[in-house]
Amino acid sequence: MPDPLLLAQMAGLLLIIGAFAGVIAGLLGVGGGIVLVPAFFYAFTVLGYDGPQLMQVCLATSLATIVFTSTISVRAHHARGAVDLDILRGWAPGIAIGAVLGVVVAAGLASVVLQAIFGVLGVAVALYLAFGRAHWRLGDAMPTGLAKAATAPGLGFLSVLMGIGGGSFGVPLMTLYGVAIHHAVATAAGFGLAVSVPSVAGFLLVWPEQAPPLSVGAINLPAFLIVIAVSLQTTRLGVKLAHSLDPKPLKIVFAVVLMFTAGNMLRKALGF
């Protein structure tokens, strides 16, 4: 039985993490999962639940919170007329297919492999946040045809392997094809639903070895409930800030934090 004081400390930590994740999800459109996955991994490891499939629990629990934060975020953005419904409707089915494939693959991978994947992709996202430029373009309109058929599932697939919503990949993708940043952030919240809903359904059928107590499938209920209780509130704050602040300085700070977090997870995966 874990020390009650330690459990209380972890609960407090998760409350802070959940609050921060909600703001980030609404403000930058990168998805709270990119904060939650390493935070969950740290919390569970400290509590002694470092099983061979711990990362599956972190991914699934993060995605379960994204179902709710994405719903709040997309509704708030839609109320401001910022969601591009044509892009969302056209891309959501392919993203969902990729998300299901991501669950199938993630369920069979060792925790250390998923740590390495998160580390590599997290560093890539951090570099784009820090050095990406608003004027960079791959085209004047979102991909169609075969390019869309490959890109949409790929976005969903990679998002599940990181335990994140679609924003970390969706926002850069849309801006590279000329979608205004506020519309990209808002529409990416909808991508988060396309990623999280089917993947959570899949992870409920996955039962990792040595999962933390009170887990249903790969989803840990205490961590989910603590985080969602606070992040549902702070996501609204993030959306409000997104429409009133210049997010560029905040992106740089977040990129540095993400680079450190993802790099540390990659270091652990490589055994250093």
Secondary structure as GFF3:
##gff-version 3
##sequence-region A 1 272
A	DSSP	alpha_helix	4	27	.	.	.	ID=ss1
A	DSSP	alpha_helix	33	46	.	.	.	ID=ss2
A	DSSP	alpha_helix	54	79	.	.	.	ID=ss3
A	DSSP	alpha_helix	85	107	.	.	.	ID=ss4
A	DSSP	alpha_helix	111	131	.	.	.	ID=ss5
A	DSSP	alpha_helix	145	162	.	.	.	ID=ss6
A	DSSP	alpha_helix	167	176	.	.	.	ID=ss7
A	DSSP	alpha_helix	181	203	.	.	.	ID=ss8
A	DSSP	beta_strand	215	216	.	.	.	ID=ss9
A	DSSP	beta_strand	219	220	.	.	.	ID=ss10
A	DSSP	alpha_helix	221	242	.	.	.	ID=ss11
A	DSSP	alpha_helix	248	269	.	.	.	ID=ss12
###
